[in-house]
Amino acid sequence: MAVLYDKLSPSFINLDLKGRSQEEIVEGLVETLVGAGADLDPEEAVRETLHRERLGGTGLEAGVALPHAKLSSAKEVWVAFGRSKKGVDFGALDGVPARLFFLVLGPKDSPEEYLGTIAHISRLMSKEDLRKALLESRTPDDVISAIREYEEAKG
């Protein structure tokens, strides 16, 4: 995967997710993507993402979750970013509720870009200064700028 900021547009970002459960967070992120024109089946996206979540929590440490799924309806990799004020348990090893969410949905028949995107986001989210910038972002453009700045500066 080249860079994450190329996959995000302001309409794929929800800075005020209202969900209090994994299901509600995933539904909110899928709604954000589909509402912004992502060409995929929303029911399949929610069902497969929650199925994947039951196989093993996608909570990373330090308040980040990375729910993801491969879909027959997806023709390309889609990424949504969301933020929750309260935080939701996504099964992170450190027990910290997730407040920053990246939903990654990709086609079943080409896992390379999908897996590369997940690995790239996971590496980026290990950086405390970037997590802090995402928590403090006021607009979707701020989110994209923070990610772009980090990717361009640190590679």
NORMO-V736835 format. One record per run of one state. SS is the DSSP state (H for helix, E for strand, L for the rest). FROM is the first residue (numbers start at 1). TO is the last residue. Records with the same first field share a line. If there is no record, write none. Layout:
# NORMO-V736835
SS->FROM-TO, FROM-TO
This chain:
# NORMO-V736835
L->1-9, 18-21, 36-41, 56-58, 60-63, 66-67, 72-77, 89-97, 108-110, 125-127, 137-139, 155-155
H->10-12, 22-35, 42-55, 111-124, 128-136, 140-154
E->13-17, 59-59, 64-65, 68-71, 78-88, 98-107
